[in-house]
């Protein structure tokens, strides 16, 4: 048998896709949300003298795009589509915070209120570190003290607390200073605004705020000092017995906690949060919901007539080459923006047509929907769907949602027609309607869901409950 090696030449036919520079640029623009797109257009206008703004930016354009017509502006890519009349459902909005369960015993009155924090907070500008350092300018202190406090400012968490114990700050520090000096720096930090920053955890911060606000409440101080963890765990009978008071008296005492801020530094984190701007807008006009593609801040772009004339008149080969290149780039930008708008319109229209029951029934009206299904319906590759909906939002009378929100997996039902969101809503409804004196366990919720032919494991219910931010039955119990 011959095992010798040899070289053979064969021919095969393969179909391969080569991405051109224009295609790559188009894909980049496709996945940009409107804020990034605006920034990219500004950049292109600076770098390409041939590209120019034809008219002031329009907030929203209403005309339906014409995919067969390529022009040198983006006027033809505005979109409008009218849908059937829908009713406004109630919106699910459940936000809980572990650190705010100090007063969970009465869910309506006693939990820390976000509005309370906002109303008691001055107008916020800059970061927490900036705010701390700015205050040091007005204090009578040595340069060394200022240096130590500035260093501590960078070790604060978003909530305004130190991430380490005092001992760890002293030991694990590049600055050589005695424990006494660090104590002094911490004292200065804790005297600054907002009240409660520079503490070593939530419990320490609440006690610090009591001191700074000069609230002469010895019982509340004792509650925080000695029964903090019991309150967090909703062990109110134990706390009431320890303080020698009734449950009703304890609840009245716990209401005073609303005057304290569980996250004194958080307001500065909120101030720097990104603002969401929707790419897709649904408005109700005379009983009908109108779908529009937002064009806020996007100018009408065109090719400079001056450079086009210069291209015809120029005899310099190098100048001609330069202008041709810039004209080509400008046309690619305009075409890519047009294609982005058209693609977003098609996908959004299909999404809303498929999920129209959402606008009638709310979350329970969402249908299981995969990206591949939408890709098949609009005649696009699934990767295009993924790029298009990434980081983009839809604004509607119900609120603002990520476009990805409308792609939903099935959960629980045998026929696969029930979505995860609708199961979450059912669990929320069950908990909202429970007897607060005898809250339902996760296993009890499993049994209730079975009556609606939804078969879920207890651990799945636990996971969904935690996603909703709802504490366990022990912590939900009202005494």
PyMOL commands that set and color helices and strands:
alter all, ss='L'
color gray80, all
select helices_A, chain A and resi 21-30+34-47+75-77+98-103+114-119+128-136+143-153+166-171+179-190+202-212+218-232+236-243+247-259+266-271+305-313+317-354+358-365+371-378+382-389+403-406+420-432+442-451+458-467+473-476
alter helices_A, ss='H'
color red, helices_A
select strands_A, chain A and resi 51-55+60-61+80-82+280-285+288-294+300-303+393-396+399-402
alter strands_A, ss='S'
color yellow, strands_A
deselect
rebuild
show_as cartoon
